[in-house]
Amino acid sequence: MTEPKITTEKSTSLLKDLFSQANITTGLAVFAVVLAGAPYVVPQVQSFVVQKGLMSHPAMLYEASAKLNSQNEADKAKTMATAIKSKHDSLFNDKADPILGNPNAKIKIVEFLDYNCGYCRAATPVLKDFLAKNPDVAIVVKEYPVINQNSRPLAAFALGAAQAGKYEAVHYALMTEQVGSEAEMTALLGKLGLDPATVKANAASAEVKAHIDKVLQLGADLQITGTPTFIIGNTVIDGAKLDELEKAVAAARSGK
C-alpha cells in the first residue's frame, strides 16, 4: 500500500494553518505562562534532581552537612570574636572578679562557672594542677549561677569570701563538698578559718548582688549558655575541653 503523501498545495495549506495568527497568539501565550512559572517550576525541577542525586549518593548529604556546620562554626566564631572585643574590659579587667593562680600572670583565662555544675567540679582539680605548673597563667572567675536556685547563694558566699581575702580556699571547697543549706555553709566557713558572720554579711551586700547581676548580663550578651565556658584571647571553649584549653594557652604564649 502506498503511503499517503502531502502535496505541495496541502503542505502550504498546513503551514498556513500552523502559522495562523490564532496559533501564533496561542503559542506566545503558552510560552509566557511557562516563563512566568519558571521561578517556581525550575527550582522544583532542580530540587527533584538534587533529591534524586542525594538518594543515589548519600555521601553528598554528609559532605554538604559537614560544610554547612563548618561554615556556621566559622560565622559563630567571627561573631563571638567581635563580641569579646567589645566586652574585653568587662571580661578581663573587672576588679570585682576573683582570680585563681598568679594575679600578675601575663596569660588570663576567663571561666564562667557554677558550683552546681558537674563538669566544673570534675575539671577543677586538673585546672588547679595546671595553674600550679604554669605560673604565667591565671583564671579570672566569672561567678555565673545559672543551674538552679542554690547556685546564686553559693556564688554570693564565694564572692563574700573573696572580700575577706579567702576566695581560693572557699572556691575549691565548694567545688569539692556539697553545701545545700546555710548551716552547712557556716560549718564550712568555720572549718576554713573564716568568720561566717562576716562572709555572710559580705555575701548579702548590694555590691555582691550587683556584681552577680552584671556577670549574668555579660553572659547573656555573649550568649554563654553553659558552664564551664572558657575565654582566652578571642577563643571560646565550651565545656571542660582541657586539651583545647592547653592548646589555646600555648598559642597565646607564642603570640598566635
VEXDO-619429 format. One record per atom (N, C-alpha, C, O, CB): y, x, z. Coordinates in steps of 0.1 Angstrom, whole numbers, plus 5000, padded with zeros to 4 digits. Atoms other than C-alpha are relative to their C-alpha. Last residue first. Glycine has a CB too. Layout:
YXZ...
//
This chain:
500350085011533454955676500449855002500249774993498550014996498850045007535155175701499849914988500749894980500950114997499849925012532055375710501349954992501650014982498849984991499949864997532155245746500450084987501250184988498850065007498749994994532754885735500350155003501450205002500149925012499050015010529754915712501450015005502250084998499849864992500149885008527555035740501050004989501750104986498650024995499449904992528754745762500050144992501050214992499350015014498650035001527954495734500850115008501950155004500349865005499649965013524454645731501549994998502250074993499349924988500049855000523954615768500550064987501250164986498650055003498949954991525054255767500150155000501150214999499849945014498850015008522654185738501350055007502250105002500249854995500149895010519754325758501349994991501850104987498849984992499549874994520954115788499950114990500750214990499250035012500649915011520553785769500550145004501550194997500549954986500349874994521153575801499350094990498250134992499149985012501349984993522753285782499850145005500650235002498949964991500450124993525453265756498650035006497750075000499949884990501449994999526953605746499649885009499949875021499550135006500550104990530553585733498450005000497850004989500549854997501350045001532053885716499649915011499849935023499050124999500050135007535753925712498649954998498449854991500750024987499249995012535954205738500149874994500649775000499350104990499649865000533154125762500750034987500150024976498750105002499049965011532553765770500450145002500850195013501349915001499349874999529553645789500950024989500649984977498950125001499449965013528253295794500850125002501650135011500949884994498849915000525853225823500550014985499750004976499750135005500049884993526052935822498750075000497750005000500549975015501149974992526652655797500250135008501150215005498750024992500950124996529052465776498950035009498149945013499549944987501149944993531952715772499149885006499649815015500550095012501350075002534052535747498850075005497850084999499949984985500949915008536852785749498749944996497850014990499850135008499249965012539452525760499150094991499350094979501250075004500050125009536752365783500850044987500450014976500749885006501450015006536052705799500049894990499449904980499049975011500149885010539852765804498649994993498550014981500150135008499250035012540152415819499950114990499850084978501549985004500650115007537352485844500749964987500149934977499949875009501249945007538852815852499349894993498849924982499150075011499549925011542252655860498850064992498850064979500950115004499650095011540652385881500450074988500150034976501249915005501250055006538852655901500449904989499749904978499249925011500649905008542152835906498749954993498449974981499750125008499249985012544052525917499350104991499250094978501450045002500250125008541352445943500750024986500149984976500649885007501449995005541452805956499749884991499149894980499050005012500149895009545252795959498650014994498550034982500350135008499550055013545352445974499950124990499750094978501449965002498549985003543252586003500349954986499549944977500350145001499350135001539852436013501450014995502149914994499949935013500750085011537952756005500749874998500749824987498549985004499649945013540452966025499449914989500149884979499550144999498650035002540052736055500550054987501249984980500950065012499950155003536252756052501449964998501749884988499449925012500450025014536453136050500149854996500549824985498550054998499049945009538553156081499649974986500449934978500150155003498850084999536352916101501050054990501749974983500549995014500150125008533153096090501249914999501549854989498849925005499650114991534353426104499949884991500749864982501450025006498750075002532453676083500249905010499349845016500049944986498949944992529653916094501449954997502450015001500050154998499349905008527153836067501250075007501850155001500449954987501049895002524953646091500650124993500250234995498749954993500149924987527953446102499050114999499350225004499549905011498849924998528653356066500050085013500450195013501349915000500049895010525053246060501250095002501150215003500049954986501049904995524953036092500050124991499950234996498649935000499449944987528252856083499050115005499450225009500249905010498949915004526952796047500550075013500850195012501149924993500649885006523752646061501050104995500750224996499149964988500649934989525752416084499350124995499450235001499049915007499049924994527952316054499450085012499950205015501249925006499250074990524952206035501050095006500950215005499149945011499850145005522852296004500849925010501049805009498749934998499150054990522652676005500449854996501149844986501350095002499650145003519652805988500949955011500449945023498749924998500450114991519553185990500449864996501349854988500550035014501449984995519553455964499549895008498449845007500050135008500949995011522553395942498650025004497750014996500550114991500150145006524553265972499150004988498549904984501349954996500750094991523753595990499849864994498749814994500749995014501449965001524853805960499149925009498049895006499850155003500450035014528253625959498550034999497749944994500750084990500350145000528653635997499549964986498649874985501349925003501150044990528254005999499649864999498549824999500450045014501349965006530254065967498949965010497949925005500050164999500650085011533153855979498650044996497849964995501050004988501449994999533853996013499349934988498349874990499549955013500549875004537554076013498550025000498150145001500650105010500349934987538653766032499450144997499150215007499049925008498749994994540253626000499950085014500850145019500749865003499349895007536953695983501450025006501850145007500249964985500549874995535153496010500750124993501050224999498550014997499449984986537353196002499550135006500350195013499549885008498649965002536453245965500750025013501650105015500849904991500149865006532753235973501450054999501750175002499350004987500449904989533352935996500050144995500450235002498749965006498849994991535152755967499750095012500650175015500449865005499049915007532352835942501250015009501850125010500449934987500549864999529752695967501050094993501350204999498750014993499949954986531852375972499550155001500150235008499249925010498649974997532152335934500250055014500950155016500849884998499549875007528452375926501450035005501750155008499949994985500049904990527152105951500650134995500850235002498650035005498950024990528251825928500050115011501050125018499949865006500250124991526051955900501149995010502050085011498649995006501450055000525952195871499849885008499349785003499150115005500150115009529652265862498649935001498449834994500250054986501050094994530952505888499849874992500649774993500549965014500050115009532552785868499049895004498049884999499750054985500850104993533553065891500149874992501249814992500549985015499450135001534753305865499149905007498149865002500349964985500850124998533653655876500949884998502049865005499450005014499050094995535153965860499449865001499049804991501350004991500250145004532254205857501149925007501249915019498649945004499850104989532954575858499849864994500049834982501450025006500150145003531754865836500249915012499749945023498649964994498850035008532755235838500049854995500849814987499950094987498750014993530555275868501249974992502349944997500250125009498949995010527355205847501449985007501949875006499849904989500349895009524255265868501150034990501150134983498749974993500249874991525355055898499850124991500350234994498849985009498649964996526754785873499950135008500750225008500649895008499249955012523354765856501350055004501850164999500149894989500549875003521554725889500750074989501050194989498450004997499649924988523754435899499550154998500350245000499449955013498649975002523254285864500550095011501350195009500949875000499949915012519554305867501450044998501750164996499449944987500549874996519554155902500150104989500450224991498649995005499249934990521853875890499550135004500250235004500249915012499449895007519953765858500850095011501050215008501049964990501049915005517553535876500650134995500050244996499149944989500649954988520353365896498950114996498850215002499349895008499149914994522453315865499350075012499550195014501249925006499949885008519453175847501050105006500850225005500549964985501249914998518652935875500150134992499650234996498849924996500649965013522252805876498850095001499050205006501150064990501250095002523052645909499450024987498449954983500449865002501049964990525452935918498749914999497749955005500550005014500250114991527352865886498950045009497850085005499849864993501350034993528653135863500149895009501249845013499650135008499850144995531253225836498649975007497649975000500349904989501250084999531053605832500349865006500949865017498950075009499750124994533853825818498749915001498049904991501149914993500850115005532754175810500449885008500549885021498550035002500050124992535354455815499149894993499349874981501449955003500650115007535054805802499849885009499249895020498650054994499450025013537555055815499449894992500149824985499950134992500849965012536455025851500749974987501549874986498649925001499249925010539155015877499250044988499750124980500550135008498850085005537654725897500950084990501750024984500849965012498849924999534354915898501249924995501349894983499850134992500049865005531554665903501350075002502150035011499650004985501349944995531854285907500050144993500350164981498749924996500649905009535354145904498850065006498850105018501150114996500749894993536753825919499450104989499250064978498949955008501449995003539253625898499350125008499950235008499750024985500850084991542553555914498550004998497749955006500549854999500249934987544153855897499249915010498849965020501350045006499650094989543753695863499650065013498450085017499349864998499049944991543653985838500549905011501649925017501250044992500349874995540553945817501050055011500750145018500150104989501449964999540153575808499950135008499050145017499450024986500750094991543653445814498550045003498050025014500049854995499649974987545153745798499349915011499049965022501549995001500449874995543053715767500450035015499650075023500650114991500250024986543453345761499750135008499150135019498849905003498950084995544953365726499949985015500949955022500049864993498749925001542653655717501149925006502049985013500350034985500049894989539653465731501350084999501850115010498850094998499750064987540553165709500050105011500950095020498949895003498650045000540753375677500449945014501549965019500349904989499249874999537453545685501549975000502250035008499750094988500049964986535953195691500850135002501550145012498550025005499250104992536953065657500150055015501250045021499549864999498649985004535553375640501049915008502049965013500249984985499649874994532353355660501450034996502250085005499150114995499950024986531952985651500550135007501450125015498749955006498850084998532553055614500349985015501549995019499949864993498949915004529953335614501349925002502349985008499950044986499849914989527553105633501150104997501950135007498750085002499550084988528052825608500350105012501350095018499149895004498650035003527553065579500749935012501849965015500149924987499349874999524353195594501549984998502350045004499450104989499949964986523152845600500850135002501650145011498650015007499150094994523852745564500350045015501450045020499649864999498749965005522053055551501149915006502249965010500149994985499749874993519052985573501450044996502250095004498950104996499650034986519052615562500450135007501350135015498749945006498750075000519252715525500449975014501649995018499949874992498949915004516452965529501449945001502350005006499750064986499949914988514252715548501150104997501950135006498750085002499450074989514852455521500350095012501350085018499249875004498650015003514052695493500849935011501949975014500249924987499349884995510852775510501450004997502250065004499350134994499450024986509852415504500750125006501550115014498949965009499849874995509352485466500749995014501950015015500950094991501049915007507852175449500150145006499150225006500350014986501450054997509451935474499050104994498050125000499849864995500349974986512752135473498549965003497950035011501049945009500249865000512752115434499650055014498850135016501350074996501349975006512051745434499850155001498650205004499949964986501050054992514951695458498650044995497750085003500149855002500049914988517251915438498849965009498150055014501350005007500549875004516451725406499850105012498850165013500950064989501450035003516951385423499350144996498250175000499849904989500850024988520151505438498549994998497750045005500649895008500149874995521351625404499350005013498450085016501450065003501049925008520551295389499850145006498750185007500550014985501350064997522451115417498950074993497850104998500049854997500549954987525351365414498649945004497850015010500949975011500449865001525551275377499550065013498550125014501250084995501349985006525450905382499550145000498450175003500049944985501150064991528250865407498650044994497750085001500149855001499949954987530951085391498949965010498650025019501349975006500549864999529550995357500150065014499250125018500750094990501149984990529950625361499650145003498750165011498949914996499450054988533350605343498950025012499350045023500349864999499149914995531950825316500549965013500750045023501250034990500849884996528950605311500950105006500650165016499250064988500750034987531150295311499250125005499250145017499149884997499050004989533450455285499449975013499750035024501149904997499749864997530550535263501050015012500850105020500550074987501249944992529350175265500350145004500050185015498849994991500050074987532850055255498950055008499150095020499949854998499049944991533050305227500049955014500350025023501449994993500549864997529750185213501050075009500650145019499850084987501150014990530849815215499650145004499450175016498849924995499350044988534149895196498949995012499250035023500649864998499249894995532250085170500749975013500650055022501150054989500949914994529749805166500750135006500350185016499050044990500650064987532449545162499150105007499250125019499349874997499050004989534449755137499449965013499750015024501249924997499150115000531349805115501050015012500650075022499349865000498749954997529850145115501149894998502249924995500350114990500049914988526250035118501450045004501750055016499250124997500350084988526749735094500150095013500750055023498649945000498850084998528449955068499849915013500849905021500349904988499049914994525650205071501349925003501949945014500350114991500449974986523149925066501050095007501450065018498650075000499750124992525049795035499750035014500449985023499249894995498650014999525050145020500449885009501349895017500749994986499649894990521350185027501549995002502050015014499650134994500350044986520749845011500450105010500950065021498549975001499150124997522549944979499849955014500849935022499849894990498649954998520950284979500949895004501849915012500550084988499349975012517550124983501450055003501950035014500149884990498750054999515650145015500850044987500950164985500750045013498949905001512050195007501349935001501549814997499950074987498750065004509049985017501150115000501150205009500449895009499050024989505850185020501349954994501749994984500250135008498849925001503450134991500949975011501249855014500749984986498850095000500050005000501250095000501350195007500049905012
//
